[in-house]
Amino acid sequence: MKTYQMFIYCMVISTFVNCQSLSKIRYSEAYTVIQNDFLNKKSSIERFGKDISGVYIYSSIYPNPLDKEDYTNVYKDILSDKFEVKPLRKDKDLKQLSNKYLNSNWNLNTNFNTVWGNIVQYTDVPNGPLNAAVFSEIQDNQLRIDVVPFFQGNPKYCGSITKYYFKFDKTKIIENKKWTDHYECW
């Protein structure tokens, strides 16, 4: 009987650990795809005279962007009534990924005024990331990432938002879609 209980405990722990590392791998694979669409080191140095390249990663999981009754519409918004998106929970895998891709040249306390298009309009030359990735898990091995202009704290949907949808077979991306939406700045 004790052997059977130990076996069950081991299986539960193994499944939990495997699911955790599966999410980490998926997040990393998806981030690798999106980072190629945004400011790289060479372009950053040419444009701003310094390296502020990369996409900041919010370390929380945000609400499922799909209606629970309609999983076919991957383009549905995740905006609340007040255009603010509140996180569901902190995620340690996203935190590790965020730390891994944190550009040491970013000053995350830099002041900026407004956003238009894909550009965060800093008061001076930018010192921080221009964009941030908002991760949303969707049931059945799917992931959505919205790349929004970088704001401290919670993301704001303002300006042009690049949205990505990924479907996985274990850790391999088997479907990938990309589109852009625009939200008026308030």
Backbone hydrogen bonds in HBPLUS format (Angstrom, degrees):
<---DONOR---> <-ACCEPTOR-->    atom                        ^
c    i                          cat <-CA-CA->   ^        H-A-AA   ^      H-
h    n   atom  resd res      DA  || num        DHA   H-A  angle D-A-AA Bond
n    s   type  num  typ     dist DA aas  dist angle  dist       angle   num
A0005-GLN N   A0001-MET O   3.04 MM   4  6.38 155.3  2.11 147.8 154.3     1
A0006-MET N   A0002-LYS O   2.91 MM   4  6.10 160.3  1.95 148.6 153.9     2
A0007-PHE N   A0003-THR O   2.92 MM   4  6.13 154.2  1.99 145.9 153.3     3
A0008-ILE N   A0004-TYR O   3.00 MM   4  6.28 157.8  2.05 148.2 153.6     4
A0009-TYR N   A0005-GLN O   2.91 MM   4  6.17 164.6  1.93 153.3 157.3     5
A0010-CYS N   A0006-MET O   2.89 MM   4  6.08 162.0  1.93 150.2 155.3     6
A0011-MET N   A0007-PHE O   2.96 MM   4  6.18 155.0  2.02 147.3 154.3     7
A0012-VAL N   A0008-ILE O   2.96 MM   4  6.21 160.0  2.00 153.8 158.8     8
A0013-ILE N   A0009-TYR O   2.96 MM   4  6.16 168.9  1.97 155.2 158.1     9
A0014-SER N   A0010-CYS O   2.84 MM   4  5.91 160.8  1.87 147.3 153.5    10
A0015-THR N   A0011-MET O   2.89 MM   4  6.02 159.2  1.93 147.0 152.5    11
A0016-PHE N   A0012-VAL O   2.98 MM   4  6.18 160.0  2.02 148.7 154.1    12
A0017-VAL N   A0013-ILE O   2.93 MM   4  6.13 167.4  1.95 156.5 159.1    13
A0018-ASN N   A0014-SER O   2.89 MM   4  5.99 159.6  1.93 147.3 153.6    14
A0019-CYS N   A0015-THR O   2.94 MM   4  6.11 157.7  2.00 148.7 154.2    15
A0020-GLN N   A0016-PHE O   3.03 MM   4  6.26 155.2  2.09 146.4 153.3    16
A0021-SER N   A0017-VAL O   3.00 MM   4  6.27 165.4  2.02 154.3 157.2    17
A0022-LEU N   A0018-ASN O   2.87 MM   4  5.95 143.3  2.00 142.5 153.6    18
A0023-SER N   A0019-CYS O   3.07 MM   4  6.31 158.4  2.12 148.7 152.0    19
A0024-LYS N   A0020-GLN O   3.19 MM   4  6.46 160.6  2.23 145.3 150.7    20
A0025-ILE N   A0021-SER O   2.98 MM   4  6.18 157.1  2.03 146.6 151.7    21
A0026-ARG N   A0022-LEU O   2.96 MM   4  6.20 163.9  1.99 150.8 155.5    22
A0027-TYR N   A0023-SER O   2.83 MM   4  6.02 167.1  1.85 158.8 161.9    23
A0028-SER N   A0024-LYS O   3.06 MM   4  6.18 161.4  2.10 144.4 149.6    24
A0029-GLU N   A0025-ILE O   2.89 MM   4  6.11 161.0  1.93 153.3 158.5    25
A0030-ALA N   A0026-ARG O   2.97 MM   4  6.14 167.6  1.99 155.5 158.5    26
A0031-TYR N   A0027-TYR O   2.91 MM   4  6.08 159.4  1.95 149.2 155.4    27
A0032-THR N   A0028-SER O   3.01 MM   4  6.17 153.0  2.09 146.8 153.5    28
A0033-VAL N   A0029-GLU O   3.34 MM   4  6.69 146.1  2.47 141.2 149.0    29
A0033-VAL N   A0030-ALA O   3.10 MM   3  5.25 123.8  2.43  98.0 111.7    30
A0034-ILE N   A0030-ALA O   3.11 MM   4  6.52 161.6  2.15 153.8 157.7    31
A0035-GLN N   A0031-TYR O   2.94 MM   4  5.99 162.5  1.97 158.2 161.7    32
A0037-ASP N   A0034-ILE O   3.00 MM   3  5.60 161.6  2.03 120.1 125.8    33
A0038-PHE N   A0035-GLN O   3.37 MM   3  5.62 169.7  2.39 109.9 112.6    34
A0054-GLY N   A0039-LEU O   3.16 MM  15  6.09 161.2  2.20 158.8 159.5    35
A0044-SER N   A0040-ASN O   2.92 MM   4  6.03 155.8  1.98 153.7 161.5    36
A0045-ILE N   A0041-LYS O   3.00 MM   4  6.22 160.9  2.04 152.8 156.7    37
A0046-GLU N   A0042-LYS O   3.03 MM   4  6.28 161.3  2.06 150.7 156.1    38
A0047-ARG N   A0043-SER O   2.90 MM   4  5.99 157.8  1.95 147.9 154.0    39
A0048-PHE N   A0044-SER O   2.79 MM   4  5.68 167.4  1.80 152.7 157.1    40
A0049-GLY N   A0045-ILE O   2.85 MM   4  4.40 135.8  2.05 116.3 125.0    41
A0056-TYR N   A0131-ASN O   2.98 MM  75  6.25 151.0  2.07 155.3 145.9    42
A0133-ALA N   A0056-TYR O   2.62 MM  77  6.10 152.7  1.69 158.3 166.5    43
A0058-TYR N   A0133-ALA O   3.17 MM  75  6.15 170.0  2.18 156.5 159.2    44
A0091-ASP N   A0059-SER O   2.99 MM  32  5.94 161.7  2.02 160.7 154.8    45
A0061-ILE N   A0089-ARG O   2.84 MM  28  5.61 157.3  1.89 165.2 172.6    46
A0088-LEU N   A0061-ILE O   2.75 MM  27  5.72 161.1  1.79 154.8 161.5    47
A0062-TYR N   A0135-PHE O   3.00 MM  73  6.16 170.5  2.01 161.7 164.8    48
A0070-ASP N   A0067-ASP O   2.93 MM   3  5.20 153.7  2.00 111.7 120.1    49
A0083-PHE N   A0080-SER O   3.22 MM   3  5.26 168.0  2.24 113.1 113.3    50
A0095-LYS N   A0091-ASP O   2.96 MM   4  6.21 151.8  2.04 148.3 157.2    51
A0096-GLN N   A0092-LYS O   2.97 MM   4  6.18 157.8  2.02 144.5 149.3    52
A0097-LEU N   A0093-ASP O   3.01 MM   4  6.23 156.5  2.06 142.9 149.8    53
A0098-SER N   A0094-LEU O   2.73 MM   4  5.88 156.8  1.78 149.1 156.0    54
A0099-ASN N   A0095-LYS O   2.91 MM   4  6.17 159.8  1.95 148.8 153.9    55
A0100-LYS N   A0096-GLN O   2.91 MM   4  6.10 151.1  2.00 143.6 152.0    56
A0101-TYR N   A0097-LEU O   3.06 MM   4  6.29 154.5  2.13 150.5 155.3    57
A0102-LEU N   A0099-ASN O   3.45 MM   3  5.13 166.3  2.47  97.8 101.2    58
A0106-TRP N   A0103-ASN O   3.00 MM   3  5.61 166.3  2.02 121.0 125.5    59
A0107-ASN N   A0127-ASN O   2.71 MM  20  5.44 142.9  1.85 126.7 138.8    60
A0110-THR N   A0107-ASN O   3.27 MM   3  5.75 155.9  2.33 122.0 121.0    61
A0113-ASN N   A0121-GLN O   3.07 MM   8  6.01 151.7  2.15 158.7 155.3    62
A0121-GLN N   A0114-THR O   2.80 MM   7  5.34 159.0  1.84 158.1 162.5    63
A0116-TRP N   A0119-ILE O   3.18 MM   3  5.68 163.3  2.21 157.8 159.8    64
A0119-ILE N   A0116-TRP O   3.13 MM   3  5.68 157.5  2.19 133.1 133.8    65
A0160-SER N   A0117-GLY O   2.99 MM  43  4.87 164.9  2.02 113.5 118.2    66
A0150-PHE N   A0130-LEU O   3.05 MM  20  5.47 164.3  2.08 115.2 118.1    67
A0132-ALA N   A0148-VAL O   2.75 MM  16  5.40 155.4  1.81 160.6 168.9    68
A0148-VAL N   A0132-ALA O   2.87 MM  16  5.40 145.9  1.98 163.4 162.5    69
A0134-VAL N   A0146-ASP O   2.79 MM  12  5.07 154.8  1.85 143.6 152.3    70
A0146-ASP N   A0134-VAL O   2.97 MM  12  5.07 158.2  2.02 141.4 145.4    71
A0136-SER N   A0144-ARG O   2.81 MM   8  5.11 152.6  1.88 163.1 164.7    72
A0144-ARG N   A0136-SER O   2.83 MM   8  5.11 162.2  1.86 158.8 163.2    73
A0138-ILE N   A0142-GLN O   3.03 MM   4  4.93 168.4  2.05 132.2 128.6    74
A0142-GLN N   A0138-ILE O   3.38 MM   4  4.93 154.7  2.45 145.5 140.8    75
A0168-PHE N   A0141-ASN O   2.83 MM  27  5.34 163.2  1.86 166.3 171.0    76
A0143-LEU N   A0166-PHE O   2.87 MM  23  5.11 154.9  1.93 147.2 150.6    77
A0166-PHE N   A0143-LEU O   2.79 MM  23  5.11 163.3  1.81 161.9 163.5    78
A0145-ILE N   A0164-TYR O   2.97 MM  19  5.11 156.9  2.02 134.9 142.3    79
A0164-TYR N   A0145-ILE O   2.77 MM  19  5.11 150.9  1.85 149.6 159.1    80
A0147-VAL N   A0162-THR O   2.72 MM  15  5.17 177.7  1.72 166.1 166.4    81
A0162-THR N   A0147-VAL O   3.23 MM  15  5.17 151.8  2.31 147.5 145.1    82
A0159-GLY N   A0183-TYR O   2.74 MM  24  5.07 162.5  1.77 151.0 148.4    83
A0183-TYR N   A0159-GLY O   2.85 MM  24  5.07 162.3  1.88 138.2 143.3    84
A0161-ILE N   A0181-ASP O   2.73 MM  20  5.30 173.0  1.74 166.1 168.6    85
A0181-ASP N   A0161-ILE O   2.97 MM  20  5.30 158.7  2.02 150.7 156.3    86
A0163-LYS N   A0179-TRP O   2.75 MM  16  5.36 178.8  1.75 171.8 172.0    87
A0179-TRP N   A0163-LYS O   2.99 MM  16  5.36 152.8  2.06 146.0 152.9    88
A0165-TYR N   A0177-LYS O   2.94 MM  12  5.10 155.8  2.00 142.4 145.1    89
A0177-LYS N   A0165-TYR O   2.92 MM  12  5.10 156.6  1.98 144.3 150.7    90
A0167-LYS N   A0175-GLU O   2.92 MM   8  4.94 150.9  2.01 141.1 141.2    91
A0174-ILE N   A0167-LYS O   2.77 MM   7  5.71 161.7  1.80 153.3 159.7    92
A0175-GLU N   A0167-LYS O   3.29 MM   8  4.94 146.2  2.42 137.4 133.7    93
A0169-ASP N   A0172-LYS O   2.83 MM   3  5.28 157.0  1.88 153.2 160.8    94
A0172-LYS N   A0169-ASP O   3.14 MM   3  5.28 162.9  2.17 129.7 125.6    95
